[in-house]
Amino acid sequence: MSFLNPLLLLGLGAIAIPILVHLIQRERKRVVAFPSLMFVRRIPYQSVRRRRVRHWLLLAMRAGAIALIVAAFARPFLRRSAAAAAAGGGSRELVVLLDRSASMGYGDRWQRAQEAARQAIRSLAGDERATLVLFSRNAEENMRATTDHARLEAAIGEAKVGAGATRYGPAIKLAESILAQSPAPRREAVLVSDFQRSGWSGSEDARFPEGMTLTPVPVGDGETANLAVPSAAFQRASFSGQERITVSAGLSNKGRDPMNDVPVTLSIDGHEIQTQRVSIAPGTSASVTFTPFTLTEPNVRGTIRAGDDLLPADNVFHFVLDPSAPISILVVDSGADAGSSLYLSEALAVGSTPAFAVDVVPAARVVPEQLNGRSVIVLNDTPVPPAAGTGPLQAFVERGGGLLVVLGDRSSWPQNDATLLPGKVGPPTDPPGGRVVSIGFRDYGHEVFEIFKAPRSGDLTAAHVFRYRALEPSPDARVLARFDDGAVAGAERRVGEGRVIVWTSTLDDSWNDLALKPVYLPLVHQIVRYLAQYRQPRSWQTVGQVLDLAEPGRGTGERVIVTPAGDRITQDGETGLLELDQQGIYEVRRDEGGRDAARPQAIAVNLDPAESDLSPIDPAELVASVTGRAAAPAAAAAAAAPEATREDAERRQRLWWYLLTAGMLLLAAEMVVANRLSRREKFL
C-alpha cells in the first residue's frame, strides 16, 4: 500500500482523542452551603483517571472513523509493476479484434482465427471483461465489455466471413476508444487476422497511448496461390437492328506458380454461354473474350467463373447489362445552308458510348411536339423557332433538358426568351487588325473541359477563330472558355433542372477551323453528354459502396430489396440509401402505381480487387506503427511494460472514495450508538 499524500497520515494522531475522552473524566464540583467550615477537612480537587474502558465498541467506532478519514485524505493506492500484475493475474480489459474480411475465407484461415479468438477469451480470469469487435472495411462491436465469457465464445462461433475489404484503421481506433474508458490496470487488444498488406497503408491515424498493448495473432499462410476475376469489359455493336455484346473477362494470377488450362465460363441469366480455357503465368494478368450475344431486354444478369482454388469468392464476377439508350438530339438550323450542320451531325454520328440519335430540322418546320423525348436541342446559327419560343423551349430546359446555342450571323433571340441565355448577345465581332484569335482560357474544373486537362489530351489553342459574337455574361453565368483577346468563347447557365451553353463562334468552318482539328469530335461529344446529363450506367458495383435508389426516374413507391443472401429490406419512396455489403446480385422490386415492375432491377456487386492480393504485412511493423513499440510475446511485453505513475495508479483505483464513504458511515453509526448509551445511563 502506498499513499499519494503520506504526510497527511500524521493526522492519525487524532485517534488519541477518543481514547482520552474514554479514560479521563472530570468530576463536577458540588458546592454545599455550610454555616461554618471550621469542622470540615480541606481536600484539594483533582481529576480521576478511570482504570478501565466501559464502552469498547464506541471507542473502536470513533477511532476507526478518524483513521479511515485520514487515510482517505492521504490518497492510498496499490503500487504494482506491469510484470507483477501479469504474473499475479491482475485485472485487465481485453478487446478481441477479429478480421472477417473476404480474404479470411482462404482455406481454413477463418476456422483458425475463430480458435485463436476463443483462446484469447479463455485466458481471462473469471471477473475480467472482454469486448468482441468484428471488422473488415468497417468495425463494429459484437459484444461490449462483458464478463460472460461463454457468450463471447458463442458469438465468435456464430460470426461468419463477410465480403468487405480489409481495413485495420477503424478496428484499431475502436479498440483504443474502448480501452481508454477502462479503469483496469492492464488494457490489451488482440488482433486476429491474416494481416493483408492492402489493409494498412501506414498513414492511418490509429495510435495506442502508453499503457495499452496490441498483440498480433497471424493466421495467414506463407505461400498462397490465388486466381481472381477482378474486372470485365463490354464492347457493343449493332447487327441487323439488334445490339450485340462482346464480353471480355480480366484474369489475374496472384501466386508464384503458373496456372495452366484454367476453365473460364460465361453465363447469362443462369444459362451457360461458353467456356474458354486459358493459361496464366505467375504474377501476371490475362484476358478471355467470349462469343458475342444479343442483348434484347434490360437487367440481363451475367456471371464469369474461372477455375477453383482456396479462395472461391474472387473466382466469380457478376455484372448486369441494359440495352443502350441513345441520346436523342434535335439540331435546328436556319435551312438556308444545307451544309451548316454537316460537321456537327457527322461528329455525333461517330459516337457509340453513348450513341447519339440526331435529327436535323430547319427552324421554320419545328413544332412543339418535336421537343418531346429529346435530351438536347441545338440551335445552330439560327433564330429561335417560332413554334418553340415564348414558352415551350423554356419549359423544356426547366424540366431537365439541355440547350446548346451556337451563335452565328443568323442567330437572334426574342426578348421573352433572352432570360435563357447566360448573358447578353452582341453583334458579330472581327478581331482587330484582321488577325485571328484562339481559345486561351479553359475552365478545366468544368466537366466539358476536364478531359483536356491531361497532357497530350487535345490542343484547343490550335484552332483559329476569325469571327465571333460578343457575349456579356450575366451574374449567374459561368464562363467556360475565353479567346486570347479576353472575349467569351463559351458560357453556361443553369435554368431549373436543365443546362444552357452558348458557344459564341460557329461549329462549322465559316467562322473558324475548329471543325478541322482533332479536338472537335471529343469537344462536341463532351458538350452534348454534359447537357444531356448522361452518366454511363455501371454494370457492377463494389462491396462497401452506398447507392441512392430514390433518385429521379427510379420510382417513388415502396420498394423491396432482396439481398444475395435472401434477406428482404423494405424501403419507402423517400428512403433510398442502400449499403452494398454482400457479394452477388441484389434485386430491387418496386411498386409502381400499385403494381410491381415486370422485371426487377438487378444490381451486381463484386469484391474489392485488392482482397485478391494476399500479400501479408509483417505484424511487428503494424504493431510498431500503432504503439510505437515492436511487438513482443505476452510475457516479455508484460515484463518490459513501463511503470505507471503514482498519480495514474491512484486515479484508476480511487480507493480514497471508498475509505471516505466508510468513515462517514462509521461516524453516523457512532452517533446512533452514543445516543442510545447516553439515554440508558441516564435512567440507571
N, C-alpha and C positions, 0 to 999 in steps of 0.2 A: 504494500500500500504506500503510495506517495501522495504528497499534498502540493497543490499549486501555490498556496499561501501558508507555508508552515509556521511563520511567526505568529499567526493568529491562534495557534494551539496553546499559546501562553494563557489564553482565556480559560483553559481547563482549570486554572486555579480557582475559578469561581465555584467549583464543586465544593470547596471548603465551606461555603456559606450555608447550605442546608445542614451540613454536619454540625457547625457551631450553633445553629438555631436549635437543633435537637439536643445538644449536650449542655448548653448554657441556659440557665433560667434566672431571670432577675426577680427576686422576691419583692412584692409590693410593700411599701411602708404603710403600717397601720397605726394611725395616731389615736391614742386613747387619752382622754382628759382626766387628769388626777389633780386633786386639790393640792397635793404636796408630793414632790419627787424625792424627798429625803430618805424614804424607806425602799426605793426601787434601785436595783443594781444596774449600773450603766454597762450596756453591751453594744459594741460598735456594729454597724450594718455591713454586711458583706454578701456577695453573690454566692450561690451554692451550685457547684458542678454536679450534674447528675452522674450517677455511677453506671447507668445503663440506658439504652435506647428503647423507648417504648413503642415506636411506630416504624419498624424497619421498611415496610412497603412504601410508606410516604417518603422516607429518606431516599430509597432507591429511585423512586419516580422523579424526585426533584433533581438528584444528581445526574440521572440518565438523561433528562431533558436538557440540562445545561451542556452535557458532553456532546449530545447529538447536534445541538445548535452551533456550538463552537466548531465541531468537525465539519459541518456544512459550510461555514464561512471560510474554512481553510481549503476548500475545493479539493477533495480527495479523488484519486484515480488509481487504477491498476496499471502499472507500467510493465509491459512485456514486449520483448523483441519479436520481430516478424518470424524468426526461426523458432522461437519458443512457442509462439502462437500456432505455427504449423505443426510442431512436434506434439503440442498438447491438445490439438484439435480445437483451436479457438473458433469462435463463432465466425461464420463467413456468409457472404451473399454471392450466389453464383448465377451467371447468365449463360445459358447454353445457346449458341448461335448455330443453327442447323441449316446448311445450304440445301435448298430444294430446287435449284435451277435445273434447266433441261440437261446440262452436261452430267448431272449426278445420275442420270439414267444409264450411263455407260456401264455395261457389265453388272457387277454386284456392288458397285460403289454405294448405292443407296442403302442396301442392307448393312454394309459395314459402317456407314455413317450413323444409322439408327442404333446399332450396337454400341458405337463409341459414345453417343449421346446418353444412352442408358447407363453406361459405366460411369460417366461423369455425375449422373444423378445418384448412383449408388455410393459414391464416395462421400456423400454428405452425411453429417450427423443427423440424429432424429429431429432436432429443433432448428436446423439450418434451412434457409429459404433458397429457392431457385426460381428462375424465370426461363421459359422456353420461348425462343424467338425463331420463327421460320422466315427465311429470306431468299429472294432471288434478285429481281430488279428492285423491288421494294422490300421492306422488312415490317413484320407485324408480330405483336405479342400473341402467342397462342395461349399462354397461361402465365399470369403475373404473380411473382413473389409469394409462393406458397410453400408450406412445409409438407404438403401432401405428396410425397414422392411417388406413391403408387399412381396417382392421377397423372403426374408428369410422364411417367413411363408409358402409361396408356396413351397419352397424347402423342408421344413420339411414335408409337406403333401405328396410330391412325393417320399420321402425316403421309403425304404422297409427293412424289416428284412432280413439279409443275412444268410449265413451258416457257417460263421467263428467262431472261438473260442473267448472268452473274454480275452482281454489283455488291462489293463489300462495304462501301462507304455508308449507305443507310443503315446497315445492320450494326456496324461499329458505333455509329452515332447514337443509335437507340440503346445499345448496351451501356454506353457512357452515361446517358441520361438516367437509366435505371439505377446504376451503381452509385451515381452522385447523390441520390436520395437515401442511400442506405446508411444506417449507423453502425453496421457491422465492422469490426476491425480488419477483416480480410474481405476484400472485394475483388472478385475474379470473373473473367469471361473465358469461356472455352469455345473456340471457333472450329467447327467440324465441317470440312469442305474438301473438294479436290484441288482448291487453290488455282483456279484457272487464271492465266495471266491477263486475259482480256477484262477481268473483273476489277482490276486495280491499276490505276494509272500513276499513282503516287502524288497526284495533285488534289486528292480528296481532303477536305478539311475535317478529318476524323482523328482525334487525338485522345489518349488516355492521360489524365494527370497522375502525379505521384500518388502511390497508394493503391493503384489499380493495376492488375496484371491481366495479360492476354496470353492464353495458352493455345497454340495451334494443334489440331489433330488432323493431319492429312490422310485422306482415304483414296487418293488417286493412284494410278498405275505409272510405272516408269516409262514403258513403251506403249504407245497406243496406235492402232490402225483404225482410220475412220474415213468413210466415203460420204460425201454430202452433196445435196442438190440445193445450192444457195439461190438460184435465180432461173428465170425463163424469159425468152424473148418471143415476140409475136410479129409476124410480117403479114400484112393484109393485102389482098389483091382481089380484083373483080374478074369473074369469068361467067359468061352467059347470063349476066344480070344478077349473079349471086356472089356473095362475099366468101372468099377462100382464105383460111388462116393456116399459116405455116408456123408450127411451134418448134422452138429450139431450146433444149434444156442445157443449162450450165452445170458441170460436174466438177468436184474438187476432191483430190486425194490428199488428206491431211496426214497420212502415215509415211513411214520410211521405206515401205516395200511397194513394188508395183502391183496394180490390180488389173488382172487380165480377164478378158471375155466377160465383162460385167453386164448383166441384162438391164436395160433401161426401157420401161414401159410407159406408154401414154394411154390414159383412159379419159373418155369424155362422157359425162353423165352416167358413170358407172359401167360403160362399155369399153372394153379394151380395143384400142385402135391399132396399135402397132408396138412391136418390141424390137429394139435395136441392141446391138452388143458393141461394147467399147472397151479399150484398154487404156489405162491412165498411169503414167509414170509417177513415182513418189514425189510428193510436194508440188505437184503441178495441177493444172486445170484442163478440162476438155469440154467439148460440146457435142450434142447429138441433135440432128434435125430430122423431124418426122415428116411423113407424107401429109400434104395439105388436106384439110377437111372443110366442108361447107358449114358456115355459121348462119343459121336462119332465124333464131329466136334469142331473146335476152336471157341473162343469168345462166349461161351454159357453164357447167362446172367441170373442171379438168383436174387431173392428178397425174403427176410424174413420180414413178418409183424406180429407184436404182439400187440393185444389189441388196445385200443383207449383211449387217455387221453388229457390233456390240452396242451401238447407239442407233437404234432404228428410227428415232424421231426425226433425225435430219436426213434420212433416206427418202423422205416423202416431201413433195412440193405441191401445194394446192393453188389453183387460180380460177378466176371467173371471167368470162368473156361476154360482151354485148356487141350486137351489130353496130357498125359505125353509123353515126348520125351526122351527115354533112351540115356544115354551117350554111344557112340559106342567106344569100346576099342579093340585094336588088341594087343594080347600078343604074342611076338615072343620069342621062346626059342630054345635051340640047337637041340632038338629032341632026344638027347642021353638018357635022363632020363624021362620016361613018367610021373613021379610024381613031377618034378621040379616046375611046375606051378600049382600044385593041390591046395596048400594053398591059393595062390593068386586068382585063378579063383573061388574057393569056397567062399572066403570072399566077392568078388564082386557080387556073385550071391545072396547074402543076401540083398543087397541094394534095397530100394524102394523109397527113396526121395533124389536123383532121382534113377531110375532104371538103371542098367548097362547091356549093351549088350556086352558080351565078346566072342571073337573068339581067340582060341589058335592055332598058326601055327608055324611049325618048320622053322628055318631061311632059309633052302635050298629051301623051297617051296613058299617063299614070292615073289610076283610080284608087280610091281609099282601100278597097279590098286587097290590093296588091301588097299592102303593108303587113297584112295578117300573116303570121307564121314566119316572118323574117327575123333574122338575128341582127343583121347590119344593113343599113341603107347608105349608099354612097351617092352623093350629089357631085358629079364630076363635071366641073366647069359649066354649070347650068343654073338658071334661075330656079327658085323653089317651084315645084309643080303646082299648078293652081288647085288640083284636086287634093293635094297633101298639105297645103299651107293652112294657116289660121285654125289649128286645132289638131287634125289627125297626126301630123308629124310630131307635135309637142307631146301628145298622148303616147305615141309610140316610144319615145325616149323615156318618158317618165315611168313607163311600165318595165323598163329594163333593157330597151333596145339600144343599139349602137348607131351613131351617125357620124360619117366621115364626110366633111365638106372640103372639096378640092377647089381652090379658088383659081379663076382664070378670067379671061376677058368677058365671058358671058355670065359670070356669077353675079347675082343680085338677090337682095333679101327684102321682103316686105317688112314694114315696121312692126307688125304684130308678131313675127317670128324671129325678130332680131335678138330677143332675150335668150334664145337657144345658144347663140354663139358665145365663145369665150372672150369676146372683145368687139370693138367697132372696126368694121372693114373699111379700108381706104381705097383709093384709086390704084390702078396698076403703076408700078414704080420701076424705072430702069436705073441700074447702078450708075453713079456719076462717072463721066469720062468714058463711057462706052465699055467699061471694064466688066468683068464677071465677078460674082461672089460665090463663096462655097459655104457649106454648113460648118460653122465653127463650134459653138457651144451645143452640147448634147447632155440632157439630164439622164446620166447613167443609173440614177436611182429609180427611174421610171421603168415600168415593165416593157415598154416599147423599145427602149434603147439598151436594156440590160444585157441582151445577147451580144451587143457590140462592145462590151466592156473589156473583154479579154483581148490580149494582143493577137494580131493577125485574124481577127474575127470579122473584119469588114471595114473598109476605109470610106466613110461617108464624106470626107473632105475632098475626095477625088471628083465628085460631081460638080459641074459648072452651072451656075444659075444666071440666066440672062435677064430675067424679069420676075417680079413677084408682086403680090398685093400687100399693101401696108395693113397692119393689124395693131390696133391699140388695145392691149389686154385689159380685161375687166378685173376688179379687185379679187374676185373669187376664181380667177383663171390660174392655171398652172402652165407656165411656159416650158415646153418640152425641148425646143431647139431654137437656135438663132443663127442667122447668117453672120459672116465675119464682119459685116458693117454694122451689126447691132440690131438689125431688123428681125422681127419674129418670123421663124420658119414654121413652127408648129406650136399649138396651144390646146389645152384641154379644159373642159368644164363639165362638172357633174350636174345632171338635171334629174331629180327624182332618183330612180333606181338605175338610170341609164347614163351613158357617157357620150360626149360630143368632142370630136377632134377636128380642128381646122388646120389644113395644110395650105400655106399661102402661095405655093407655086404649083404648076400643073404636074400630073403624073404621067404625061406623055412627053414627047420630045419637042414640044412647041416652045416652052419657056426654059428648059434645062435639058441636060443629058443624063439625068439620074436614071431614066429607064434603060440606058445603055450600059450601066455599071453593074457589077456582080452583086452589090448590096441591095439592088432594087427589089429582087424577089423576097429575100428574108425580111426586109423592112415592111413591104406590103403585107406579107403574111402575119407579121407580128402585130401590126396595127389592127388588122381585121380580127385576129384572135383576141386581142385585148378588148376591142369594142364589143365583141360577142360574149365577153366574159367566159371564154372557153377554158375549161380545165380538163385535161386529158384524164379519162377515167382510169382508176388504178385497178389492175387485175388482181392484186393481192395486197394485204396489209401485213404488218409485223406485230408479233406479240408485244404487248405493252402500250400500243397506240390507243388513243381515245377518239372515237368517231362521234360526230353530232348528227344523229339521224333525223333531227327536227328541222333541217334546213329546207328552204323553199323548194317546192316541187316534189317533196317526198311524202306528201300526205299529212293530214293533221289529225286523223282519227287515232283510236287506240291501236297500239302495235304490240305484238307478241314476238319475243326474240327467243329462238331455240339455239342453245349453245352446242358446240361439238360434242359435249358430254351428255346432252339430252336435257339439261336444265332449261326451265322456261322463265323468262323475265318479261313482265308486263309493264309497259310504259304508256302514259297518256301522250297527247299530241304535242304538249309543250316541253316534256321532259325527254330529251333525245340523246344525252351523253351515254355512251357505251364504251366501257374499257374492255379491250380485247385481251383476255388473259389465258386463252386456250388455243391450241393449235387445231386447225381443221376448218370446217365450213359452218358459219353462222347463218341461220335463216331468219329473215325479218318478214313477218306476216302482218299486213296492215288491214285495218277495217276501213275501207274506202267507201264512204256513203252508205254504211250498213251492210257492205258485202266485202268479203275477203278478196284480195288480189288473186288473179288466176294462177300466177307463178310467183312464189315468194322471192323476195330479193335475197341474193346469196352474197356473203362476204367471206372471202378466202383469207385465212390467217396462217402465216408461217413463222418458224423460229427465226430469231435473230441470227444471221450468218456467223456472227462471232462465237456463238455457242458451239460451232462445229470445230473450232480450233481448240484442242485440248491441251495445248502447251501450258505447263504449270509455272507458277512463280515460286521462288524459294520462300517457304513460310516464315523463315527468320527475317527475310527482307521486309515482309509486310508487318511483322510484329515490331521490328525496329522503327518503321515509319510511324506506327501508331503510338508506341510507348516511349520511343527514344532510347530503348534498350534492346539488346539482342535477345531472342527467345532462348529460354533455358528450361531444363526439366523442372518439374514442380518442386522437388526437394531443394535443388540448387537455387531456384528462384526465391524460395522462402528464406533460405539461408542468406542470400545476398540482398534481401529486401531492406531498404533504408529504415532506420528507426523513425517512428513517428514523433513529432514534437510533443512536449508536455502539454501544451495548450490543445493540440489536436486530440490527444488521448483523453484529456479531461472533458473536452467539448462533446466528444462522441458518447462517453459513458454517462455524464450528467448524474453522478452519484450524489452531488450536493442537494439536488432537488428531493431525492428520496429521504436523505438524512434530515433536512429541514422539515419536511412534512411529518416525519416520525416524531421529531422533537416537539412540534406544535401540538400534535395529537396527545403526546405524553403529558404536556403541561395542562391540556384540557382535562385529561383523566385525573391528574393530580388535584386540580381544583375540586372536582367532584368528591374524591376520597377525603380530602382535607375537610370539606364542609360536613360530611357525614360523621367523621370522627369528632369534630368540634361539637356538633349537636348532641352526640351520645355522651360525651364527658360532661356536658353542661347539666344533664339530668342525673348524673351519678352523685 
